[in-house]
Amino acid sequence: MRFFPIFPYSVGFLEKKKSGYRISEKFTGKNGDKRMAKKVTLQDIADQIGVTKVSVSKAINNQPGIGESLREQILKTAKQMGYVKVQHTKERKDYKFALICAKRFFLEDETFYTTIYYYINKRCAEKGFALSCFVINDQEEVSGKLPMQLLTESFDGIFIAGEFQKNFLMILNTLCGAKVAIDFYKPDLNMDSVVVDNYYTGFTVANYLIRKGHRHIGFVGSIQDTSSICDRYFGYLKALMLHGLPVRQDWHITNNDYLTGRYSSVNPLPEDLPTAFICHCDKAALILSQQLRERGVRIPEDVSLISFDNTNICNLLSPKLTSVEIDRKQIAYCSVNQMLHRIQHPDAPPQKIYLGSKLIERESVWESAQIEE
């Protein structure tokens, strides 16, 4: 007769085989609950999907740095494999957030920031968080006047959607709570930011036109307005310089007022036009197209247009506008994830999250074979 020691959780069922005894794969606790023979690790999940362990860790711990579709795939796979995360603390369900945006960005017909707000609000609602939205007009921005609710109530975090003047941003930065800048960054402000890689995107768009045969390319947008426009311009400038193409100041034009957000065609166009313009946004391309037509310039036969944001304006223009698609849903969800990360890691260095983009080709760029050198 053989005796085996008894433990609170047995090592396993002993099954008699011809060759002796072996431990079965089923484990039973003292209350009859079955335990897996092998603990599922982050590496197991990574191997199952074909990604890195770091990506799995970011998804499991709700950290930025991976796409939402991959995050959802990882979480789904982890659940299917029976992964159990050790919970040290439960995530709060009563966070109270604010989103603040300039009126020139929020109430225009491009709907770029209103769409971002929609998805931030959607994600907060899914998680049970409260979100208040504040729209600041140009007079309030210049005077540094904050909404009374921001001053009298306590918010766990503030989303700053779109770039304000520096003095107003400094005032916002004095408020309590975590901060996430959306679609801009300021090196001298100690806050996280979620942005598109505008420098690379500007470089890519200019190279796209060069491949189409364009050698004379202008730019629409003031580099003083926002970090996004500035980065797009210098990406465009790099492409031109690397190809030895002319950079002419009269081909760099502005057709909007930064503070009010109003666009107009009051600034005259140069007599000698380039064969293509890169516009900092779809609205700028719309105004420029009207100005070109008034002068009898054909689009795209005489001047091609390309822009950023891929808003509803693109399909309203004739010809339809080629534009860079920026995933506003991804910006929104990454912003929420970054906000939660900042709250959980308040002493971590500021992070800049770069997102990609995609060019949507339509009808506003002329084919290279038809461009006269």
C-alpha positions in Angstrom: 0.0 0.0 0.0 1.3 3.5 -0.9 0.5 6.7 1.0 0.5 10.1 -0.5 0.7 13.4 1.4 -2.5 15.6 1.5 -2.2 19.3 0.5 -4.8 22.0 0.5 -4.7 21.7 -3.3 -3.7 18.2 -4.5 -0.9 17.9 -7.0 -3.3 16.2 -9.3 -5.3 13.1 -9.9 -3.2 10.0 -9.8 -4.2 7.7 -12.7 -2.9 4.2 -12.8 -1.4 3.2 -16.1 0.5 0.1 -17.2 3.7 2.0 -16.9 2.8 3.2 -13.4 1.2 6.4 -12.1 1.0 9.8 -13.8 -0.5 13.2 -12.9 -3.5 14.1 -15.0 -4.0 17.5 -16.6 -7.0 18.3 -14.5 -6.4 20.1 -11.2 -8.9 20.2 -8.4 -9.0 22.6 -5.5 -10.4 21.9 -2.1 -13.8 23.2 -3.1 -13.9 21.1 -6.3 -12.9 24.0 -8.6 -10.8 23.0 -11.7 -7.5 24.7 -12.2 -5.6 24.9 -15.5 -2.4 22.8 -15.6 -0.5 25.8 -17.0 -0.9 29.4 -16.2 -1.5 31.5 -19.3 1.2 34.2 -19.7 1.5 37.3 -21.7 4.0 35.5 -24.0 1.4 32.7 -24.6 -1.0 35.3 -25.8 1.6 37.0 -27.9 2.6 33.7 -29.6 -1.0 32.9 -30.3 -1.7 36.2 -32.1 1.8 36.7 -33.6 2.6 40.0 -31.8 5.2 41.1 -29.2 4.8 40.6 -25.5 5.1 44.4 -25.1 2.0 44.9 -27.3 0.0 42.4 -25.2 1.1 44.1 -22.0 0.0 47.5 -23.4 -3.4 46.1 -24.3 -3.9 44.2 -21.0 -2.9 47.3 -18.9 -4.8 49.8 -21.0 -1.7 51.7 -22.1 -1.2 53.8 -25.3 0.9 52.7 -28.2 -1.2 50.2 -30.1 -4.2 50.5 -32.3 -7.7 49.9 -31.0 -8.4 47.0 -33.4 -5.3 45.2 -32.2 -6.1 46.0 -28.5 -9.6 44.4 -28.9 -8.1 41.3 -30.6 -5.6 40.9 -27.8 -8.2 41.2 -25.1 -10.5 38.8 -26.9 -7.8 36.2 -27.3 -6.7 36.6 -23.7 -10.2 36.0 -22.5 -10.6 32.9 -24.7 -7.3 31.5 -23.4 -8.4 32.0 -19.8 -5.9 34.6 -18.9 -6.5 36.1 -15.5 -4.9 39.4 -14.7 -4.0 40.1 -11.1 -5.9 43.1 -10.1 -4.1 45.2 -7.5 -6.6 48.0 -7.6 -10.0 48.4 -9.3 -10.4 51.1 -11.9 -12.5 53.9 -10.7 -15.9 54.2 -12.4 -16.7 57.8 -11.4 -14.0 59.8 -13.2 -15.2 63.3 -14.2 -13.6 64.8 -17.3 -13.8 68.0 -19.3 -13.2 68.7 -22.9 -12.4 72.2 -24.0 -12.1 73.4 -27.6 -12.0 76.7 -29.4 -15.1 77.8 -31.2 -13.2 78.2 -34.5 -12.5 74.5 -34.5 -15.7 73.1 -32.9 -18.5 74.8 -34.7 -17.2 75.0 -38.2 -18.7 72.8 -41.0 -15.6 70.5 -41.2 -16.8 68.5 -38.2 -13.2 67.4 -37.4 -13.2 68.1 -33.7 -16.9 67.5 -33.2 -16.3 64.0 -34.4 -13.4 63.5 -32.0 -15.7 64.8 -29.2 -18.4 62.4 -30.2 -16.1 59.4 -29.8 -14.5 60.6 -26.6 -18.0 61.0 -25.2 -19.0 57.6 -26.5 -16.0 55.9 -24.8 -16.5 57.7 -21.6 -20.2 56.7 -21.5 -19.1 53.1 -22.1 -16.8 53.2 -19.1 -19.3 55.2 -16.9 -17.2 58.4 -16.9 -18.8 61.9 -16.9 -17.7 64.3 -19.7 -18.5 68.0 -19.9 -17.8 70.0 -23.0 -16.7 73.7 -23.1 -16.5 75.8 -26.3 -14.3 79.0 -26.0 -14.9 82.0 -28.3 -12.1 84.2 -29.5 -12.8 87.0 -26.9 -12.6 84.5 -24.0 -9.4 83.1 -25.4 -7.7 86.5 -25.7 -8.8 87.6 -22.3 -7.9 84.3 -20.7 -11.5 83.8 -19.3 -12.2 80.3 -18.3 -15.7 78.8 -17.9 -16.9 79.2 -14.3 -17.6 75.4 -14.1 -13.9 74.7 -14.7 -13.0 77.0 -11.9 -15.6 75.9 -9.3 -15.8 72.1 -10.0 -13.1 69.5 -9.7 -12.2 67.4 -12.8 -10.0 64.4 -12.8 -8.7 65.3 -16.3 -9.1 67.8 -19.1 -8.9 67.1 -22.8 -7.7 70.1 -24.8 -8.9 69.7 -28.3 -7.1 71.9 -30.8 -4.5 74.5 -30.2 -5.2 77.6 -28.2 -3.0 80.7 -28.0 -0.1 80.2 -25.7 -1.3 82.4 -22.8 -4.6 80.6 -22.7 -2.8 77.2 -22.7 -0.7 78.4 -19.8 -3.8 79.3 -17.8 -5.4 75.9 -18.6 -2.2 74.1 -17.5 -2.6 75.6 -14.0 -5.8 73.8 -13.4 -5.8 70.6 -11.3 -6.2 67.3 -13.0 -4.4 65.4 -15.8 -4.2 67.0 -19.2 -4.1 65.5 -22.7 -3.5 67.7 -25.7 -5.4 66.5 -28.8 -4.0 67.3 -32.3 -1.2 69.6 -31.1 1.8 69.7 -28.8 3.8 72.4 -27.0 7.3 71.5 -25.9 7.2 74.0 -23.0 4.0 72.6 -21.6 4.2 69.6 -19.3 1.3 67.6 -20.8 0.7 64.5 -22.9 -0.4 64.8 -26.5 -2.0 62.7 -29.1 -1.2 63.8 -32.6 -0.9 62.7 -36.2 2.7 62.5 -37.5 2.2 65.7 -39.5 5.8 66.2 -40.5 6.0 62.8 -42.2 2.5 63.3 -43.6 3.4 66.6 -45.2 6.6 65.0 -46.6 4.6 62.1 -48.0 1.9 64.3 -49.6 4.6 66.5 -51.3 6.4 63.4 -52.6 3.0 62.1 -54.0 2.7 65.3 -56.1 6.3 65.1 -57.2 5.7 61.5 -58.4 2.8 62.8 -60.3 5.1 65.0 -62.2 4.6 68.3 -60.3 7.7 70.5 -60.0 6.1 73.8 -58.9 4.2 73.2 -55.6 2.7 75.8 -53.2 1.4 75.6 -49.7 -1.7 77.1 -48.0 -1.6 77.7 -44.3 0.2 79.8 -41.7 3.0 78.0 -39.8 2.3 80.3 -36.9 -1.2 79.0 -36.3 -0.8 75.5 -35.0 1.9 72.9 -34.6 0.0 70.6 -37.0 0.2 73.2 -39.9 3.8 74.0 -39.0 4.9 70.3 -39.1 3.0 69.7 -42.4 4.8 72.7 -43.9 8.3 71.6 -42.9 7.6 68.1 -44.2 6.5 69.7 -47.5 9.6 71.8 -47.5 11.9 68.8 -46.9 10.5 67.0 -49.9 11.0 70.1 -52.2 14.6 70.6 -51.0 15.6 67.0 -51.3 14.4 67.0 -55.0 16.0 70.4 -55.7 12.6 72.1 -56.4 12.0 75.8 -56.0 10.6 77.1 -52.7 8.9 80.4 -53.5 7.4 82.7 -50.8 4.7 83.9 -53.1 3.5 80.3 -53.4 3.0 80.1 -49.6 -0.4 81.8 -48.9 -2.9 82.1 -46.1 -6.7 82.3 -46.5 -7.9 82.2 -42.9 -7.9 84.2 -39.7 -6.5 82.0 -36.9 -8.3 83.6 -34.0 -11.8 83.8 -35.5 -11.5 80.7 -37.7 -13.0 82.6 -40.7 -11.8 81.8 -44.2 -11.8 84.4 -47.0 -10.3 85.0 -50.5 -9.3 88.6 -49.8 -5.6 87.8 -50.2 -4.6 87.9 -53.9 -3.1 84.9 -55.6 0.3 85.2 -57.3 0.2 85.9 -61.0 2.5 83.0 -61.7 0.7 80.0 -60.2 2.3 76.7 -59.2 0.8 73.5 -60.8 -0.3 72.2 -57.3 -1.2 73.5 -53.9 -1.0 71.5 -50.6 -3.7 73.0 -48.3 -3.5 72.6 -44.6 -7.2 71.5 -44.3 -10.2 70.8 -46.5 -11.8 74.1 -45.7 -8.7 76.0 -46.9 -8.8 73.9 -50.2 -12.5 74.8 -50.6 -11.9 78.6 -50.4 -8.8 78.3 -52.6 -10.8 76.4 -55.3 -13.4 79.2 -55.3 -10.7 81.8 -55.7 -9.1 79.9 -58.5 -12.3 79.5 -60.4 -13.1 83.2 -60.2 -9.8 83.7 -62.0 -10.7 81.2 -64.6 -8.2 78.6 -63.4 -9.3 75.0 -64.0 -9.0 72.3 -61.3 -7.1 70.0 -61.7 -6.1 70.7 -65.3 -4.3 74.0 -64.5 -3.8 73.6 -60.7 -4.1 70.5 -58.6 -5.3 70.6 -55.0 -4.6 68.2 -52.1 -5.5 68.7 -48.5 -5.8 67.2 -45.0 -8.6 65.8 -42.8 -10.8 64.0 -45.4 -14.0 65.7 -44.1 -17.4 65.9 -45.8 -16.2 68.8 -47.9 -14.1 66.5 -50.1 -17.2 64.9 -51.7 -19.0 68.2 -52.0 -16.3 69.8 -54.2 -16.2 69.3 -58.0 -13.9 67.7 -58.8 -13.8 65.7 -55.6 -10.9 66.5 -53.3 -7.9 64.3 -52.7 -7.2 64.5 -48.9 -5.4 62.8 -46.1 -7.6 60.6 -44.0 -7.1 61.2 -40.2 -8.8 58.6 -38.1 -10.7 60.7 -35.6 -12.1 57.7 -33.8 -8.6 56.5 -33.2 -7.5 59.9 -31.9 -10.4 59.9 -29.5 -9.9 56.4 -28.1 -6.1 56.9 -27.8 -6.8 60.2 -26.0 -9.0 58.5 -23.4 -6.5 55.7 -22.9 -3.7 58.2 -22.5 -5.8 60.1 -19.9 -6.3 57.0 -17.9 -2.6 56.2 -18.1 -1.7 59.7 -16.9 -4.1 59.4 -14.0 -2.6 56.1 -13.0 1.0 57.3 -13.5 1.0 61.0 -12.6 4.8 61.2 -12.2 5.7 59.6 -15.5 7.4 61.9 -18.1 5.0 63.5 -20.7 4.3 61.3 -23.7 3.7 62.2 -27.3 1.5 59.6 -29.1 2.0 59.7 -32.9 -0.7 58.2 -35.1 -0.6 57.4 -38.8 -2.8 58.6 -41.7 -3.9 57.5 -45.2 -4.1 59.4 -48.4 -7.6 59.2 -50.1 -7.2 59.7 -53.8 -10.0 61.4 -55.7 -10.1 63.7 -58.7 -8.3 66.9 -57.8 -4.8 65.9 -58.7 -3.8 65.9 -62.4 -2.0 63.0 -64.0 1.7 63.4 -64.5 1.7 62.7 -68.2 -0.5 65.8 -68.8 1.7 68.3 -66.8 3.8 70.6 -68.8 7.3 71.0 -67.5 
